[in-house]
Amino acid sequence: MKINVVKHRCIGAGACVFAAPEAFAQDEQGIVRVLHVHPPAEMQDAVRAAADACPAAVIELESDDD
């Protein structure tokens, strides 16, 4: 899995950080920061939950097969 984010659309809600704090953080302005672009298998369920929880839908997930 690869995580991509569309930072200019991020509204700083922080849902990603709450769902997957090991994979996401926020910068000084509250904008999403990816901590693991290629998260290990044990993080992937939380990363999917974070993507689903994002109210601005800025988290895009790519399969390793892509």
All heavy atoms as a GROMACS GRO file, in nm:
protein
  485
    1MET      N    1   0.084  -0.118   0.000
    1MET     CA    2   0.000   0.000   0.000
    1MET      C    3   0.089   0.124   0.000
    1MET      O    4   0.193   0.128   0.063
    1MET     CB    5  -0.088  -0.003   0.126
    1MET     CG    6  -0.157   0.128   0.157
    1MET     SD    7  -0.244   0.130   0.316
    1MET     CE    8  -0.375   0.016   0.286
    2LYS      N    9   0.040   0.225  -0.072
    2LYS     CA   10   0.107   0.356  -0.073
    2LYS      C   11   0.003   0.462  -0.039
    2LYS      O   12  -0.109   0.459  -0.092
    2LYS     CB   13   0.168   0.385  -0.209
    2LYS     CG   14   0.238   0.519  -0.213
    2LYS     CD   15   0.299   0.548  -0.349
    2LYS     CE   16   0.365   0.685  -0.346
    2LYS     NZ   17   0.408   0.727  -0.479
    3ILE      N   18   0.040   0.554   0.049
    3ILE     CA   19  -0.049   0.663   0.089
    3ILE      C   20  -0.012   0.789   0.011
    3ILE      O   21   0.103   0.830   0.009
    3ILE     CB   22  -0.036   0.694   0.239
    3ILE    CG1   23  -0.067   0.570   0.323
    3ILE    CG2   24  -0.127   0.810   0.277
    3ILE    CD1   25  -0.036   0.588   0.470
    4ASN      N   26  -0.112   0.849  -0.052
    4ASN     CA   27  -0.099   0.980  -0.115
    4ASN      C   28  -0.202   1.072  -0.051
    4ASN      O   29  -0.312   1.028  -0.017
    4ASN     CB   30  -0.129   0.972  -0.265
    4ASN     CG   31  -0.028   0.888  -0.339
    4ASN    OD1   32   0.091   0.909  -0.328
    4ASN    ND2   33  -0.077   0.791  -0.414
    5VAL      N   34  -0.167   1.198  -0.031
    5VAL     CA   35  -0.264   1.294   0.020
    5VAL      C   36  -0.265   1.418  -0.069
    5VAL      O   37  -0.166   1.453  -0.130
    5VAL     CB   38  -0.235   1.337   0.166
    5VAL    CG1   39  -0.250   1.220   0.260
    5VAL    CG2   40  -0.101   1.400   0.180
    6VAL      N   41  -0.382   1.478  -0.077
    6VAL     CA   42  -0.400   1.602  -0.152
    6VAL      C   43  -0.402   1.713  -0.046
    6VAL      O   44  -0.508   1.752   0.004
    6VAL     CB   45  -0.530   1.598  -0.234
    6VAL    CG1   46  -0.543   1.724  -0.318
    6VAL    CG2   47  -0.536   1.474  -0.321
    7LYS      N   48  -0.284   1.760  -0.011
    7LYS     CA   49  -0.269   1.853   0.102
    7LYS      C   50  -0.348   1.982   0.086
    7LYS      O   51  -0.401   2.035   0.183
    7LYS     CB   52  -0.122   1.885   0.126
    7LYS     CG   53  -0.046   1.771   0.187
    7LYS     CD   54   0.092   1.814   0.225
    7LYS     CE   55   0.160   1.700   0.298
    7LYS     NZ   56   0.278   1.743   0.370
    8HIS      N   57  -0.358   2.035  -0.035
    8HIS     CA   58  -0.427   2.163  -0.053
    8HIS      C   59  -0.577   2.153  -0.026
    8HIS      O   60  -0.643   2.254  -0.010
    8HIS     CB   61  -0.399   2.222  -0.191
    8HIS     CG   62  -0.462   2.150  -0.305
    8HIS    ND1   63  -0.402   2.043  -0.368
    8HIS    CD2   64  -0.580   2.168  -0.366
    8HIS    CE1   65  -0.482   1.999  -0.463
    8HIS    NE2   66  -0.591   2.073  -0.465
    9ARG      N   67  -0.631   2.032  -0.018
    9ARG     CA   68  -0.773   2.013   0.014
    9ARG      C   69  -0.796   1.977   0.160
    9ARG      O   70  -0.910   1.971   0.206
    9ARG     CB   71  -0.833   1.904  -0.075
    9ARG     CG   72  -0.851   1.947  -0.218
    9ARG     CD   73  -0.926   1.849  -0.307
    9ARG     NE   74  -0.990   1.739  -0.239
    9ARG     CZ   75  -0.989   1.612  -0.283
    9ARG    NH1   76  -0.926   1.580  -0.393
    9ARG    NH2   77  -1.052   1.518  -0.215
   10CYS      N   78  -0.690   1.954   0.236
   10CYS     CA   79  -0.702   1.914   0.377
   10CYS      C   80  -0.764   2.029   0.457
   10CYS      O   81  -0.722   2.144   0.445
   10CYS     CB   82  -0.565   1.878   0.433
   10CYS     SG   83  -0.567   1.830   0.608
   11ILE      N   84  -0.863   1.995   0.541
   11ILE     CA   85  -0.928   2.097   0.624
   11ILE      C   86  -0.882   2.092   0.769
   11ILE      O   87  -0.931   2.166   0.853
   11ILE     CB   88  -1.082   2.085   0.616
   11ILE    CG1   89  -1.129   1.949   0.669
   11ILE    CG2   90  -1.130   2.109   0.473
   11ILE    CD1   91  -1.280   1.937   0.683
   12GLY      N   92  -0.788   2.003   0.800
   12GLY     CA   93  -0.730   1.998   0.933
   12GLY      C   94  -0.819   1.940   1.040
   12GLY      O   95  -0.802   1.972   1.158
   13ALA      N   96  -0.912   1.854   1.004
   13ALA     CA   97  -1.004   1.795   1.102
   13ALA      C   98  -0.933   1.702   1.200
   13ALA      O   99  -0.976   1.686   1.313
   13ALA     CB  100  -1.117   1.720   1.031
   14GLY      N  101  -0.827   1.638   1.155
   14GLY     CA  102  -0.750   1.549   1.242
   14GLY      C  103  -0.804   1.408   1.255
   14GLY      O  104  -0.753   1.330   1.335
   15ALA      N  105  -0.907   1.374   1.180
   15ALA     CA  106  -0.964   1.240   1.188
   15ALA      C  107  -0.861   1.132   1.154
   15ALA      O  108  -0.861   1.024   1.214
   15ALA     CB  109  -1.085   1.227   1.096
   16CYS      N  110  -0.771   1.163   1.063
   16CYS     CA  111  -0.668   1.066   1.025
   16CYS      C  112  -0.574   1.036   1.141
   16CYS      O  113  -0.536   0.921   1.165
   16CYS     CB  114  -0.589   1.116   0.904
   16CYS     SG  115  -0.513   1.278   0.927
   17VAL      N  116  -0.539   1.139   1.215
   17VAL     CA  117  -0.448   1.123   1.329
   17VAL      C  118  -0.515   1.041   1.439
   17VAL      O  119  -0.451   0.956   1.501
   17VAL     CB  120  -0.402   1.260   1.383
   17VAL    CG1  121  -0.313   1.244   1.505
   17VAL    CG2  122  -0.331   1.338   1.274
   18PHE      N  123  -0.643   1.063   1.462
   18PHE     CA  124  -0.715   0.985   1.562
   18PHE      C  125  -0.728   0.839   1.520
   18PHE      O  126  -0.715   0.750   1.603
   18PHE     CB  127  -0.854   1.044   1.589
   18PHE     CG  128  -0.849   1.173   1.665
   18PHE    CD1  129  -0.886   1.291   1.606
   18PHE    CD2  130  -0.803   1.176   1.796
   18PHE    CE1  131  -0.882   1.411   1.676
   18PHE    CE2  132  -0.798   1.296   1.868
   18PHE     CZ  133  -0.837   1.413   1.807
   19ALA      N  134  -0.750   0.814   1.391
   19ALA     CA  135  -0.769   0.678   1.342
   19ALA      C  136  -0.638   0.601   1.329
   19ALA      O  137  -0.634   0.480   1.353
   19ALA     CB  138  -0.842   0.679   1.208
   20ALA      N  139  -0.531   0.670   1.290
   20ALA     CA  140  -0.402   0.603   1.266
   20ALA      C  141  -0.286   0.694   1.305
   20ALA      O  142  -0.213   0.744   1.220
   20ALA     CB  143  -0.392   0.562   1.119
   21PRO      N  144  -0.266   0.716   1.435
   21PRO     CA  145  -0.161   0.807   1.479
   21PRO      C  146  -0.020   0.760   1.445
   21PRO      O  147   0.072   0.841   1.441
   21PRO     CB  148  -0.182   0.816   1.631
   21PRO     CG  149  -0.255   0.691   1.666
   21PRO     CD  150  -0.340   0.659   1.547
   22GLU      N  151  -0.003   0.634   1.418
   22GLU     CA  152   0.128   0.584   1.378
   22GLU      C  153   0.158   0.612   1.232
   22GLU      O  154   0.272   0.602   1.189
   22GLU     CB  155   0.139   0.434   1.408
   22GLU     CG  156   0.043   0.347   1.330
   22GLU     CD  157  -0.101   0.343   1.382
   22GLU    OE1  158  -0.128   0.387   1.495
   22GLU    OE2  159  -0.188   0.298   1.305
   23ALA      N  160   0.057   0.650   1.154
   23ALA     CA  161   0.075   0.675   1.011
   23ALA      C  162   0.059   0.821   0.972
   23ALA      O  163   0.112   0.863   0.869
   23ALA     CB  164  -0.024   0.590   0.931
   24PHE      N  165  -0.015   0.900   1.054
   24PHE     CA  166  -0.044   1.038   1.019
   24PHE      C  167  -0.016   1.132   1.135
   24PHE      O  168  -0.029   1.095   1.251
   24PHE     CB  169  -0.192   1.054   0.979
   24PHE     CG  170  -0.231   0.974   0.859
   24PHE    CD1  171  -0.296   0.852   0.875
   24PHE    CD2  172  -0.204   1.018   0.731
   24PHE    CE1  173  -0.333   0.777   0.765
   24PHE    CE2  174  -0.240   0.943   0.621
   24PHE     CZ  175  -0.305   0.822   0.637
   25ALA      N  176   0.019   1.254   1.102
   25ALA     CA  177   0.034   1.363   1.198
   25ALA      C  178  -0.019   1.489   1.131
   25ALA      O  179  -0.064   1.486   1.016
   25ALA     CB  180   0.180   1.380   1.238
   26GLN      N  181  -0.014   1.600   1.203
   26GLN     CA  182  -0.053   1.729   1.147
   26GLN      C  183   0.061   1.827   1.166
   26GLN      O  184   0.130   1.825   1.268
   26GLN     CB  185  -0.178   1.782   1.217
   26GLN     CG  186  -0.303   1.702   1.184
   26GLN     CD  187  -0.423   1.752   1.262
   26GLN    OE1  188  -0.429   1.730   1.382
   26GLN    NE2  189  -0.516   1.817   1.194
   27ASP      N  190   0.079   1.914   1.065
   27ASP     CA  191   0.182   2.017   1.076
   27ASP      C  192   0.131   2.133   1.161
   27ASP      O  193   0.021   2.126   1.217
   27ASP     CB  194   0.230   2.061   0.938
   27ASP     CG  195   0.126   2.136   0.856
   27ASP    OD1  196   0.023   2.181   0.911
   27ASP    OD2  197   0.149   2.152   0.735
   28GLU      N  198   0.208   2.239   1.169
   28GLU     CA  199   0.174   2.355   1.254
   28GLU      C  200   0.042   2.420   1.214
   28GLU      O  201  -0.024   2.482   1.296
   28GLU     CB  202   0.287   2.459   1.250
   28GLU     CG  203   0.419   2.411   1.303
   28GLU     CD  204   0.498   2.327   1.202
   28GLU    OE1  205   0.479   2.344   1.079
   28GLU    OE2  206   0.576   2.242   1.246
   29GLN      N  207   0.003   2.407   1.088
   29GLN     CA  208  -0.123   2.464   1.040
   29GLN      C  209  -0.238   2.364   1.048
   29GLN      O  210  -0.350   2.395   1.008
   29GLN     CB  211  -0.109   2.513   0.895
   29GLN     CG  212  -0.023   2.637   0.879
   29GLN     CD  213   0.126   2.605   0.884
   29GLN    OE1  214   0.171   2.503   0.834
   29GLN    NE2  215   0.204   2.691   0.948
   30GLY      N  216  -0.211   2.243   1.097
   30GLY     CA  217  -0.314   2.141   1.108
   30GLY      C  218  -0.330   2.055   0.985
   30GLY      O  219  -0.419   1.971   0.979
   31ILE      N  220  -0.244   2.075   0.886
   31ILE     CA  221  -0.252   1.999   0.761
   31ILE      C  222  -0.189   1.861   0.779
   31ILE      O  223  -0.086   1.846   0.844
   31ILE     CB  224  -0.184   2.076   0.646
   31ILE    CG1  225  -0.248   2.215   0.631
   31ILE    CG2  226  -0.190   1.998   0.514
   31ILE    CD1  227  -0.396   2.216   0.605
   32VAL      N  228  -0.251   1.762   0.718
   32VAL     CA  229  -0.206   1.623   0.731
   32VAL      C  230  -0.060   1.606   0.686
   32VAL      O  231  -0.016   1.668   0.590
   32VAL     CB  232  -0.298   1.528   0.652
   32VAL    CG1  233  -0.294   1.554   0.503
   32VAL    CG2  234  -0.262   1.383   0.680
   33ARG      N  235   0.010   1.523   0.761
   33ARG     CA  236   0.147   1.482   0.728
   33ARG      C  237   0.151   1.331   0.734
   33ARG      O  238   0.104   1.270   0.830
   33ARG     CB  239   0.243   1.540   0.833
   33ARG     CG  240   0.364   1.600   0.777
   33ARG     CD  241   0.452   1.673   0.878
   33ARG     NE  242   0.434   1.641   1.018
   33ARG     CZ  243   0.515   1.561   1.088
   33ARG    NH1  244   0.617   1.504   1.033
   33ARG    NH2  245   0.492   1.541   1.216
   34VAL      N  246   0.204   1.268   0.630
   34VAL     CA  247   0.214   1.122   0.625
   34VAL      C  248   0.346   1.081   0.689
   34VAL      O  249   0.452   1.128   0.649
   34VAL     CB  250   0.207   1.071   0.479
   34VAL    CG1  251   0.221   0.920   0.474
   34VAL    CG2  252   0.076   1.114   0.413
   35LEU      N  253   0.338   0.992   0.787
   35LEU     CA  254   0.458   0.945   0.856
   35LEU      C  255   0.518   0.821   0.791
   35LEU      O  256   0.638   0.797   0.802
   35LEU     CB  257   0.426   0.916   1.003
   35LEU     CG  258   0.370   1.034   1.083
   35LEU    CD1  259   0.334   0.987   1.223
   35LEU    CD2  260   0.469   1.149   1.087
   36HIS      N  261   0.433   0.742   0.726
   36HIS     CA  262   0.477   0.618   0.659
   36HIS      C  263   0.408   0.610   0.523
   36HIS      O  264   0.292   0.570   0.516
   36HIS     CB  265   0.441   0.494   0.741
   36HIS     CG  266   0.509   0.488   0.873
   36HIS    ND1  267   0.639   0.445   0.886
   36HIS    CD2  268   0.467   0.521   0.997
   36HIS    CE1  269   0.674   0.450   1.014
   36HIS    NE2  270   0.571   0.497   1.083
   37VAL      N  271   0.476   0.650   0.417
   37VAL     CA  272   0.417   0.647   0.283
   37VAL      C  273   0.380   0.505   0.244
   37VAL      O  274   0.277   0.482   0.181
   37VAL     CB  275   0.513   0.709   0.178
   37VAL    CG1  276   0.459   0.694   0.038
   37VAL    CG2  277   0.537   0.856   0.210
   38HIS      N  278   0.462   0.410   0.284
   38HIS     CA  279   0.435   0.267   0.260
   38HIS      C  280   0.419   0.200   0.397
   38HIS      O  281   0.516   0.144   0.450
   38HIS     CB  282   0.549   0.202   0.182
   38HIS     CG  283   0.566   0.257   0.044
   38HIS    ND1  284   0.487   0.218  -0.061
   38HIS    CD2  285   0.651   0.351  -0.006
   38HIS    CE1  286   0.523   0.284  -0.170
   38HIS    NE2  287   0.622   0.365  -0.139
   39PRO      N  288   0.299   0.207   0.455
   39PRO     CA  289   0.282   0.152   0.590
   39PRO      C  290   0.295   0.000   0.592
   39PRO      O  291   0.255  -0.067   0.495
   39PRO     CB  292   0.140   0.194   0.628
   39PRO     CG  293   0.070   0.210   0.497
   39PRO     CD  294   0.174   0.260   0.402
   40PRO      N  295   0.351  -0.055   0.699
   40PRO     CA  296   0.361  -0.200   0.710
   40PRO      C  297   0.221  -0.262   0.723
   40PRO      O  298   0.124  -0.194   0.757
   40PRO     CB  299   0.445  -0.221   0.836
   40PRO     CG  300   0.435  -0.094   0.912
   40PRO     CD  301   0.409   0.014   0.813
   41ALA      N  302   0.214  -0.389   0.700
   41ALA     CA  303   0.086  -0.462   0.699
   41ALA      C  304   0.005  -0.439   0.826
   41ALA      O  305  -0.117  -0.423   0.820
   41ALA     CB  306   0.111  -0.610   0.676
   42GLU      N  307   0.071  -0.433   0.940
   42GLU     CA  308  -0.002  -0.419   1.066
   42GLU      C  309  -0.067  -0.282   1.082
   42GLU      O  310  -0.154  -0.264   1.166
   42GLU     CB  311   0.087  -0.451   1.187
   42GLU     CG  312   0.207  -0.362   1.203
   42GLU     CD  313   0.333  -0.411   1.132
   42GLU    OE1  314   0.325  -0.506   1.050
   42GLU    OE2  315   0.439  -0.353   1.159
   43MET      N  316  -0.030  -0.183   1.002
   43MET     CA  317  -0.090  -0.050   1.008
   43MET      C  318  -0.202  -0.031   0.904
   43MET      O  319  -0.277   0.065   0.913
   43MET     CB  320   0.015   0.057   0.978
   43MET     CG  321   0.106   0.091   1.086
   43MET     SD  322   0.202   0.236   1.030
   43MET     CE  323   0.338   0.226   1.139
   44GLN      N  324  -0.212  -0.119   0.809
   44GLN     CA  325  -0.297  -0.092   0.694
   44GLN      C  326  -0.446  -0.084   0.725
   44GLN      O  327  -0.517  -0.002   0.666
   44GLN     CB  328  -0.267  -0.192   0.582
   44GLN     CG  329  -0.129  -0.168   0.526
   44GLN     CD  330  -0.092  -0.256   0.409
   44GLN    OE1  331  -0.175  -0.329   0.355
   44GLN    NE2  332   0.033  -0.251   0.369
   45ASP      N  333  -0.496  -0.160   0.819
   45ASP     CA  334  -0.638  -0.148   0.855
   45ASP      C  335  -0.666  -0.010   0.914
   45ASP      O  336  -0.767   0.053   0.881
   45ASP     CB  337  -0.678  -0.258   0.954
   45ASP     CG  338  -0.692  -0.394   0.889
   45ASP    OD1  339  -0.704  -0.401   0.765
   45ASP    OD2  340  -0.692  -0.494   0.964
   46ALA      N  341  -0.577   0.038   1.000
   46ALA     CA  342  -0.595   0.171   1.060
   46ALA      C  343  -0.584   0.279   0.953
   46ALA      O  344  -0.658   0.378   0.957
   46ALA     CB  345  -0.492   0.194   1.169
   47VAL      N  346  -0.494   0.262   0.857
   47VAL     CA  347  -0.479   0.359   0.748
   47VAL      C  348  -0.607   0.364   0.664
   47VAL      O  349  -0.654   0.473   0.628
   47VAL     CB  350  -0.356   0.327   0.662
   47VAL    CG1  351  -0.355   0.409   0.534
   47VAL    CG2  352  -0.228   0.351   0.742
   48ARG      N  353  -0.665   0.249   0.635
   48ARG     CA  354  -0.791   0.245   0.560
   48ARG      C  355  -0.902   0.316   0.640
   48ARG      O  356  -0.982   0.390   0.583
   48ARG     CB  357  -0.831   0.102   0.529
   48ARG     CG  358  -0.751   0.040   0.418
   48ARG     CD  359  -0.804  -0.101   0.383
   48ARG     NE  360  -0.709  -0.169   0.298
   48ARG     CZ  361  -0.611  -0.249   0.342
   48ARG    NH1  362  -0.597  -0.276   0.470
   48ARG    NH2  363  -0.529  -0.306   0.255
   49ALA      N  364  -0.905   0.292   0.770
   49ALA     CA  365  -1.005   0.358   0.854
   49ALA      C  366  -0.984   0.510   0.853
   49ALA      O  367  -1.081   0.587   0.850
   49ALA     CB  368  -0.997   0.305   0.997
   50ALA      N  369  -0.860   0.553   0.855
   50ALA     CA  370  -0.829   0.696   0.848
   50ALA      C  371  -0.876   0.757   0.717
   50ALA      O  372  -0.934   0.866   0.715
   50ALA     CB  373  -0.680   0.720   0.867
   51ALA      N  374  -0.852   0.687   0.608
   51ALA     CA  375  -0.897   0.736   0.477
   51ALA      C  376  -1.049   0.748   0.474
   51ALA      O  377  -1.104   0.846   0.424
   51ALA     CB  378  -0.846   0.645   0.366
   52ASP      N  379  -1.118   0.648   0.529
   52ASP     CA  380  -1.264   0.651   0.533
   52ASP      C  381  -1.316   0.762   0.623
   52ASP      O  382  -1.421   0.820   0.597
   52ASP     CB  383  -1.318   0.517   0.582
   52ASP     CG  384  -1.300   0.404   0.481
   52ASP    OD1  385  -1.276   0.434   0.361
   52ASP    OD2  386  -1.308   0.287   0.522
   53ALA      N  387  -1.242   0.794   0.730
   53ALA     CA  388  -1.287   0.894   0.827
   53ALA      C  389  -1.261   1.038   0.783
   53ALA      O  390  -1.320   1.130   0.837
   53ALA     CB  391  -1.217   0.870   0.962
   54CYS      N  392  -1.174   1.057   0.685
   54CYS     CA  393  -1.137   1.192   0.643
   54CYS      C  394  -1.258   1.265   0.582
   54CYS      O  395  -1.308   1.225   0.478
   54CYS     CB  396  -1.024   1.186   0.540
   54CYS     SG  397  -0.976   1.349   0.480
   55PRO      N  398  -1.303   1.374   0.646
   55PRO     CA  399  -1.421   1.445   0.593
   55PRO      C  400  -1.396   1.515   0.460
   55PRO      O  401  -1.491   1.540   0.385
   55PRO     CB  402  -1.454   1.546   0.703
   55PRO     CG  403  -1.328   1.564   0.779
   55PRO     CD  404  -1.253   1.435   0.768
   56ALA      N  405  -1.271   1.543   0.428
   56ALA     CA  406  -1.240   1.609   0.301
   56ALA      C  407  -1.195   1.510   0.193
   56ALA      O  408  -1.168   1.550   0.080
   56ALA     CB  409  -1.132   1.714   0.322
   57ALA      N  410  -1.187   1.382   0.228
   57ALA     CA  411  -1.148   1.275   0.134
   57ALA      C  412  -1.016   1.306   0.064
   57ALA      O  413  -1.004   1.293  -0.057
   57ALA     CB  414  -1.260   1.250   0.034
   58VAL      N  415  -0.916   1.347   0.142
   58VAL     CA  416  -0.786   1.383   0.083
   58VAL      C  417  -0.685   1.269   0.084
   58VAL      O  418  -0.579   1.281   0.026
   58VAL     CB  419  -0.724   1.506   0.151
   58VAL    CG1  420  -0.819   1.624   0.143
   58VAL    CG2  421  -0.682   1.479   0.293
   59ILE      N  422  -0.719   1.157   0.150
   59ILE     CA  423  -0.626   1.045   0.160
   59ILE      C  424  -0.659   0.944   0.051
   59ILE      O  425  -0.770   0.892   0.043
   59ILE     CB  426  -0.634   0.978   0.298
   59ILE    CG1  427  -0.601   1.079   0.407
   59ILE    CG2  428  -0.540   0.857   0.304
   59ILE    CD1  429  -0.630   1.029   0.548
   60GLU      N  430  -0.560   0.919  -0.035
   60GLU     CA  431  -0.575   0.823  -0.143
   60GLU      C  432  -0.481   0.706  -0.118
   60GLU      O  433  -0.365   0.726  -0.084
   60GLU     CB  434  -0.541   0.889  -0.278
   60GLU     CG  435  -0.628   1.010  -0.308
   60GLU     CD  436  -0.581   1.090  -0.427
   60GLU    OE1  437  -0.469   1.066  -0.476
   60GLU    OE2  438  -0.656   1.177  -0.472
   61LEU      N  439  -0.533   0.586  -0.132
   61LEU     CA  440  -0.454   0.467  -0.108
   61LEU      C  441  -0.435   0.390  -0.238
   61LEU      O  442  -0.531   0.367  -0.311
   61LEU     CB  443  -0.524   0.377  -0.005
   61LEU     CG  444  -0.556   0.444   0.128
   61LEU    CD1  445  -0.631   0.348   0.218
   61LEU    CD2  446  -0.430   0.495   0.196
   62GLU      N  447  -0.312   0.353  -0.265
   62GLU     CA  448  -0.278   0.274  -0.383
   62GLU      C  449  -0.239   0.135  -0.338
   62GLU      O  450  -0.168   0.118  -0.239
   62GLU     CB  451  -0.160   0.334  -0.458
   62GLU     CG  452  -0.184   0.466  -0.525
   62GLU     CD  453  -0.062   0.515  -0.598
   62GLU    OE1  454   0.017   0.433  -0.647
   62GLU    OE2  455  -0.045   0.638  -0.604
   63SER      N  456  -0.283   0.038  -0.414
   63SER     CA  457  -0.243  -0.099  -0.389
   63SER      C  458  -0.099  -0.118  -0.432
   63SER      O  459  -0.050  -0.050  -0.523
   63SER     CB  460  -0.335  -0.192  -0.469
   63SER     OG  461  -0.281  -0.321  -0.476
   64ASP      N  462  -0.029  -0.210  -0.368
   64ASP     CA  463   0.108  -0.241  -0.412
   64ASP      C  464   0.111  -0.301  -0.551
   64ASP      O  465   0.213  -0.300  -0.616
   64ASP     CB  466   0.174  -0.338  -0.313
   64ASP     CG  467   0.214  -0.269  -0.184
   64ASP    OD1  468   0.240  -0.148  -0.187
   64ASP    OD2  469   0.220  -0.338  -0.082
   65ASP      N  470  -0.003  -0.351  -0.596
   65ASP     CA  471  -0.012  -0.411  -0.729
   65ASP      C  472  -0.021  -0.307  -0.840
   65ASP      O  473  -0.004  -0.338  -0.955
   65ASP     CB  474  -0.135  -0.502  -0.738
   65ASP     CG  475  -0.126  -0.616  -0.641
   65ASP    OD1  476  -0.014  -0.656  -0.604
   65ASP    OD2  477  -0.233  -0.666  -0.600
   66ASP      N  478  -0.049  -0.180  -0.803
   66ASP     CA  479  -0.064  -0.074  -0.905
   66ASP      C  480   0.069  -0.032  -0.962
   66ASP      O  481   0.170  -0.035  -0.903
   66ASP     CB  482  -0.133   0.049  -0.845
   66ASP     CG  483  -0.279   0.020  -0.812
   66ASP    OD1  484  -0.330  -0.081  -0.860
   66ASP    OD2  485  -0.339   0.100  -0.737
   0.00000   0.00000   0.00000
